């Protein structure tokens, strides 16, 4: 079951990037008791996003699109955020 932050991440990315693939993985349990674990169970995430919006863009431009869509979530509301951004046809 996904929590409210995970659901918000999914909604924001779907709305902004119309992904053909979206995986939002809550890694928080793997970091229990480590730095950044705030006890919420939603402190560490990995996302895999495939979107036509990434076609022709380099890795940094793709990551900027994701971060712009998520606003204050990475770095403020979530301690750790990893992402893999793919254009259709690219492999993870």
N, C-alpha and C positions, 0 to 999 in steps of 0.2 A: 504494500500500500504506500502510495507516495504522499508526502507531506505537502503543506501549503507552499513552501518555497520551491520545491520541485515542480509542482503544478504551475506555479507562476512562471518559472523558467520555460517550461514547455509551451505555455500559452504565448509568452512574449516572442519566442523564437518562431513559432508557427505563424504568428501574425506578421512579423517583420520579414521573414525569409522564405515563407511558403516551402518548407523543406520537403524533399522527396524521401528523405530518411532523417529521423530524429531519434536519438537515444539520449536520455538524461539519466545518468547513473549516479546514485547516491553512494559515495565512497566513505561516508562519515563513520560507519561502524569499524572500518579498518584503521581509523585514526583515533579511536576512543582513548582518552587520557593523554593524548599528545597535544602539542602546542596548537592552539586554534580551535580545539574541541570545546565548544561552548555548552555542551550538554543538550542541545536542541535536537540532535540527531540529523541536522541538516547544515553541517558546516563545511563539507567537502564534496564537490561534484566534478564529474567528467561529462562532457557532452560530445556527441558525434553528430555533426550536422552535414547533410548533403543538400545543396541548393543550387539552382541555376544562377542565383545571384553571385556565386563564387566563380563562375566561368570567366577565365581571362584575368583573374585577380591573383596576386601573390599571397603568400601565407599571412603576412602582416595586414594587408587590406581585408582579407577574410576575417581575421580575428577582430579587427576594428568594427566590422559590421555586427559581429556577435556581441561584442561589448557594448556597442551603441544601443542594441536592442534590449540589453539587460539592465541598463542604467546602473543603479547603486548596488545591485546584487553582488557581483564579484568584487571582492576586496573590502566591502563594507558589511554586507549582510551575510556573506559567505566567506569563510576564511581562505579556502583553496578552491580554485576553479581551473580545470584543464579542458582543452578543447581540441578537437580534430575537425577541420573544416574541409569538405570535399565538394568538388563540382561533380555533376552526374557523369558516371563512367570511370571516375577515379576510384582506386581501392584504398581501404583503410590500412 
